[in-house]
Amino acid sequence: MPTYVYKCDECGITFERFQHFSEDPLRVCPECNGPVFRMIQPVGIIFRGSGFYVTDHKGASSSMPKPDSKRREKEAEPAGESGSDAPTTDALDSDEAQG
């Protein structure tokens, strides 16, 4: 059963009532017997975590992008200090030009 919130026009109190959809709305305040009206209430939605759309509505074939830590390490490493002992193409070109 839904919960409805009512407000009295005369005394200003607000109160809640559990009612079936088929029931007529209340018309009389339980405190002062004044006229009451049903108030519209927003729906409570709580967003938690990384978001509901990404986690709940994403297709099975798509995935979250992973951070590319190796690329960042290579960018941070200065040129010429790659750690390999293999000759560079410049050294090979100069050997061929001399011989």
N, CA, C and O of each residue as an XYZ file, in Angstrom:
396
protein
N       0.848     -1.187      0.000
C       0.000      0.000      0.000
C       0.888      1.243      0.000
O       1.892      1.300      0.710
N       0.512      2.220     -0.792
C       1.287      3.460     -0.810
C       0.987      4.331      0.413
O      -0.070      4.230      1.035
N       1.945      5.176      0.724
C       1.791      6.141      1.807
C       1.487      7.491      1.188
O       2.214      7.953      0.310
N       0.425      8.120      1.637
C       0.042      9.443      1.146
C       0.241     10.469      2.252
O      -0.007     10.188      3.425
N       0.687     11.648      1.873
C       0.881     12.745      2.825
C      -0.235     13.760      2.606
O      -0.515     14.160      1.475
N      -0.863     14.168      3.697
C      -1.949     15.150      3.651
C      -1.554     16.367      4.463
O      -0.762     16.274      5.401
N      -2.115     17.514      4.093
C      -1.898     18.753      4.838
C      -3.244     19.427      5.064
O      -4.090     19.488      4.172
N      -3.417     19.927      6.277
C      -4.669     20.587      6.644
C      -4.596     22.064      6.251
O      -3.577     22.718      6.471
N      -5.678     22.587      5.671
C      -5.747     24.012      5.300
C      -5.907     24.912      6.524
O      -5.424     26.045      6.524
N      -6.572     24.425      7.558
C      -6.865     25.275      8.715
C      -5.749     25.277      9.752
O      -5.254     26.344     10.116
N      -5.341     24.105     10.235
C      -4.328     24.080     11.302
C      -2.904     23.895     10.769
O      -1.946     24.121     11.509
N      -2.744     23.494      9.517
C      -1.429     23.405      8.886
C      -0.631     22.162      9.197
O       0.522     22.062      8.778
N      -1.205     21.193      9.927
C      -0.428     19.984     10.216
C      -0.336     19.113      8.964
O      -1.195     19.157      8.083
N       0.734     18.323      8.918
C       0.872     17.327      7.849
C       0.885     15.956      8.505
O       1.433     15.789      9.594
N       0.290     14.984      7.850
C       0.253     13.629      8.371
C       0.241     12.647      7.212
O      -0.098     12.992      6.080
N       0.620     11.415      7.525
C       0.703     10.357      6.518
C      -0.354      9.304      6.795
O      -0.713      9.052      7.945
N      -0.850      8.691      5.723
C      -1.810      7.591      5.830
C      -1.477      6.529      4.784
O      -1.168      6.841      3.634
N      -1.547      5.261      5.212
C      -1.428      4.144      4.277
C      -2.815      3.901      3.706
O      -3.770      3.675      4.449
N      -2.923      3.948      2.386
C      -4.207      3.736      1.736
C      -4.027      2.902      0.472
O      -2.978      2.930     -0.172
N      -5.073      2.163      0.139
C      -5.089      1.438     -1.132
C      -5.279      2.443     -2.271
O      -5.765      3.554     -2.059
N      -4.893      2.039     -3.464
C      -5.095      2.890     -4.634
C      -6.575      3.166     -4.872
O      -6.956      4.246     -5.324
N      -7.388      2.187     -4.564
C      -8.822      2.311     -4.835
C      -9.573      3.164     -3.809
O     -10.718      3.544     -4.053
N      -8.945      3.472     -2.663
C      -9.617      4.284     -1.636
C      -9.704      5.743     -2.058
O      -8.828      6.263     -2.749
N     -10.782      6.390     -1.625
C     -10.924      7.831     -1.856
C      -9.968      8.588     -0.929
O      -9.708      8.137      0.187
N      -9.439      9.740     -1.382
C      -8.556     10.518     -0.508
C      -9.317     11.068      0.696
O     -10.529     11.278      0.645
N      -8.572     11.297      1.784
C      -9.180     11.870      2.984
C      -9.635     13.295      2.701
O      -9.044     13.984      1.870
N     -10.681     13.737      3.388
C     -11.208     15.087      3.186
C     -11.214     15.908      4.479
O     -11.332     17.133      4.438
N     -11.085     15.228      5.632
C     -11.227     15.907      6.925
C      -9.973     15.673      7.766
O      -9.468     14.553      7.836
N      -9.475     16.734      8.404
C      -8.307     16.677      9.276
C      -8.674     15.908     10.555
O      -9.734     16.153     11.131
N      -7.813     14.980     11.009
C      -8.114     14.246     12.238
C      -7.964     15.101     13.498
O      -8.474     14.719     14.551
N      -7.275     16.253     13.420
C      -7.058     17.122     14.579
C      -8.168     18.152     14.758
O      -8.737     18.290     15.841
N      -8.472     18.886     13.655
C      -9.407     20.018     13.783
C     -10.658     19.890     12.912
O     -11.490     20.796     12.889
N     -10.792     18.793     12.211
C     -11.913     18.549     11.286
C     -11.981     19.560     10.142
O     -13.042     19.760      9.551
N     -10.840     20.201      9.827
C     -10.770     21.123      8.699
C     -10.515     20.367      7.409
O     -10.239     19.168      7.442
N     -10.602     21.050      6.264
C     -10.347     20.389      4.972
C      -8.859     20.088      4.776
O      -7.999     20.892      5.138
N      -8.574     18.932      4.204
C      -7.192     18.531      3.926
C      -7.030     18.273      2.432
O      -8.005     18.027      1.723
N      -5.790     18.334      1.968
C      -5.490     17.993      0.582
C      -4.265     17.091      0.553
O      -3.408     17.152      1.434
N      -4.200     16.260     -0.467
C      -3.087     15.328     -0.621
C      -1.913     16.055     -1.253
O      -2.060     16.724     -2.276
N      -0.752     15.918     -0.638
C       0.462     16.554     -1.151
C       1.204     15.582     -2.063
O       1.183     14.369     -1.853
N       1.851     16.132     -3.064
C       2.672     15.330     -3.974
C       4.059     15.199     -3.342
O       4.665     16.198     -2.953
N       4.556     13.972     -3.241
C       5.861     13.723     -2.637
C       6.828     13.212     -3.695
O       6.448     12.397     -4.536
N       8.082     13.684     -3.666
C       9.083     13.160     -4.604
C       9.497     11.745     -4.213
O       9.391     11.353     -3.051
N       9.956     11.008     -5.170
C      10.423      9.649     -4.937
C      11.862      9.722     -4.451
O      12.671     10.470     -5.001
N      12.174      8.963     -3.441
C      13.533      8.950     -2.903
C      14.448      8.077     -3.717
O      14.239      6.866     -3.795
N      15.467      8.665     -4.332
C      16.457      7.920     -5.111
C      17.820      8.208     -4.508
O      18.170      9.365     -4.278
N      18.579      7.170     -4.256
C      19.909      7.331     -3.679
C      20.925      6.816     -4.685
O      20.857      5.661     -5.104
N      21.865      7.667     -5.074
C      22.930      7.276     -5.990
C      24.152      6.917     -5.165
O      24.618      7.711     -4.349
N      24.662      5.726     -5.380
C      25.835      5.263     -4.652
C      26.835      4.671     -5.629
O      26.468      4.229     -6.718
N      28.073      4.664     -5.243
C      29.104      4.016     -6.033
C      29.447      4.788     -7.295
O      29.413      6.018     -7.322
N      29.778      4.043     -8.335
C      30.240      4.665     -9.568
C      29.099      5.123    -10.461
O      29.347      5.696    -11.522
N      27.880      4.890    -10.069
C      26.750      5.329    -10.863
C      25.923      4.171    -11.354
O      26.453      3.095    -11.631
N      24.647      4.379    -11.463
C      23.774      3.273    -11.843
C      23.783      3.012    -13.336
O      23.587      1.867    -13.742
N      23.999      4.003    -14.166
C      23.913      3.777    -15.616
C      25.069      2.918    -16.104
O      24.863      1.972    -16.865
N      26.273      3.239    -15.674
C      27.451      2.525    -16.160
C      27.424      1.076    -15.705
O      27.770      0.179    -16.474
N      27.022      0.839    -14.479
C      27.082     -0.516    -13.955
C      25.862     -1.355    -14.307
O      25.975     -2.578    -14.384
N      24.718     -0.753    -14.519
C      23.502     -1.527    -14.727
C      23.035     -1.606    -16.170
O      22.368     -2.576    -16.531
N      23.347     -0.650    -16.994
C      22.782     -0.593    -18.333
C      23.816     -0.705    -19.441
O      23.515     -0.386    -20.592
N      24.988     -1.135    -19.134
C      26.020     -1.231    -20.138
C      25.983     -2.623    -20.763
O      25.694     -3.607    -20.082
N      26.273     -2.702    -22.045
C      26.256     -3.977    -22.749
C      27.353     -4.899    -22.260
O      28.334     -4.445    -21.671
N      27.197     -6.176    -22.496
C      28.163     -7.161    -22.027
C      29.484     -7.059    -22.786
O      30.529     -7.394    -22.227
N      29.471     -6.605    -24.043
C      30.682     -6.561    -24.845
C      31.581     -5.376    -24.500
O      32.786     -5.420    -24.752
N      31.021     -4.346    -23.941
C      31.840     -3.176    -23.620
C      32.379     -3.309    -22.202
O      31.768     -3.938    -21.338
N      33.534     -2.702    -21.991
C      34.153     -2.773    -20.673
C      34.730     -1.414    -20.317
O      34.893     -0.539    -21.167
N      35.028     -1.267    -19.051
C      35.605     -0.012    -18.571
C      37.047      0.084    -19.066
O      37.754     -0.924    -19.067
N      37.508      1.274    -19.490
C      38.894      1.409    -19.922
C      39.826      1.263    -18.729
O      39.583      1.816    -17.656
N      40.904      0.502    -18.942
C      41.876      0.288    -17.876
C      42.963      1.345    -17.988
O      43.319      1.748    -19.095
N      43.491      1.796    -16.869
C      44.562      2.795    -16.935
C      45.798      2.190    -17.578
O      46.178      1.060    -17.270
N      46.414      2.932    -18.455
C      47.581      2.464    -19.193
C      48.834      2.916    -18.454
O      49.448      3.918    -18.820
N      49.212      2.175    -17.413
C      50.343      2.572    -16.580
C      51.674      2.380    -17.309
O      52.617      3.129    -17.054
N      51.777      1.394    -18.213
C      53.030      1.182    -18.936
C      53.332      2.350    -19.864
O      54.486      2.754    -20.001
N      52.308      2.887    -20.495
C      52.502      4.031    -21.384
C      53.005      5.226    -20.583
O      53.894      5.951    -21.029
N      52.440      5.426    -19.411
C      52.860      6.558    -18.579
C      54.303      6.388    -18.110
O      55.042      7.368    -18.020
N      54.710      5.146    -17.810
C      56.084      4.910    -17.397
C      57.055      5.208    -18.529
O      58.114      5.788    -18.295
N      56.709      4.816    -19.764
C      57.579      5.069    -20.905
C      57.666      6.558    -21.210
O      58.730      7.055    -21.579
N      56.554      7.272    -21.059
C      56.574      8.713    -21.303
C      57.424      9.425    -20.261
O      58.071     10.425    -20.569
N      57.430      8.927    -19.045
C      58.185      9.561    -17.975
C      59.683      9.277    -18.110
O      60.499     10.053    -17.612
N      60.059      8.176    -18.775
C      61.459      7.812    -18.947
C      62.089      8.694    -20.026
O      61.555      8.779    -21.132
N      63.195      9.342    -19.732
C      63.824     10.216    -20.741
C      64.342      9.417    -21.931
O      64.698      8.248    -21.784
N      64.386     10.030    -23.093
C      64.866      9.388    -24.310
C      66.355      9.101    -24.170
O      67.097      9.898    -23.595
N      66.784      7.967    -24.693
C      68.197      7.613    -24.627
C      68.521      6.773    -23.403
O      69.603      6.189    -23.342
N      67.642      6.690    -22.445
C      67.862      5.869    -21.261
C      66.854      4.728    -21.241
O      66.223      4.463    -20.218
N      66.711      4.070    -22.355
C      65.723      3.011    -22.454
C      66.199      1.736    -21.775
O      65.385      0.855    -21.500
N      67.491      1.611    -21.496
C      67.993      0.441    -20.795
C      68.404     -0.682    -21.714
O      68.912     -1.692    -21.226
N      68.215     -0.570    -23.014
C      68.599     -1.655    -23.921
C      70.013     -1.406    -24.428
O      70.420     -0.261    -24.625
N      70.761     -2.494    -24.636
C      72.133     -2.376    -25.116
C      72.215     -2.501    -26.633
O      73.312     -2.441    -27.188
N      71.105     -2.671    -27.307
C      71.093     -2.810    -28.758
C      71.439     -1.465    -29.392
O      71.016     -0.421    -28.897
N      72.205     -1.481    -30.484
C      72.567     -0.210    -31.137
C      71.341      0.429    -31.782
O      70.439     -0.259    -32.261
N      71.331      1.721    -31.781
C      70.217      2.441    -32.374
C      70.347      2.442    -33.885
O      71.397      2.075    -34.413
N      69.320      2.841    -34.580
C      69.364      2.869    -36.044
C      70.360      3.909    -36.529
O      70.914      3.758    -37.618
N      70.604      4.959    -35.757
C      71.593      5.968    -36.152
C      72.988      5.367    -36.168
O      73.784      5.664    -37.059
N      73.291      4.519    -35.184
C      74.610      3.889    -35.126
C      74.781      2.915    -36.288
O      75.864      2.837    -36.868
N      73.741      2.179    -36.634
C      73.824      1.246    -37.765
C      74.005      1.994    -39.072
O      74.773      1.546    -39.923
N      73.326      3.117    -39.265
C      73.461      3.901    -40.483
C      74.874      4.456    -40.622
O      75.409      4.496    -41.730
N      75.483      4.881    -39.532
C      76.830      5.448    -39.611
C      77.857      4.364    -39.913
O      78.846      4.638    -40.593
N      77.650      3.128    -39.423
C      78.563      2.024    -39.729
C      78.497      1.676    -41.206
O      79.529      1.400    -41.818
N      77.301      1.683    -41.792
C      77.144      1.363    -43.193
C      77.756      2.457    -44.071
O      78.314      2.158    -45.127
N      77.661      3.693    -43.655
C      78.188      4.797    -44.439
C      79.715      4.763    -44.444
O      80.328      5.164    -45.433
N      80.337      4.299    -43.373
C      81.792      4.265    -43.290
C      82.354      3.082    -44.079
O      83.468      3.184    -44.591
N      81.660      2.005    -44.194
C      82.203      0.785    -44.779
C      81.908      0.589    -46.171
O      82.323     -0.413    -46.754
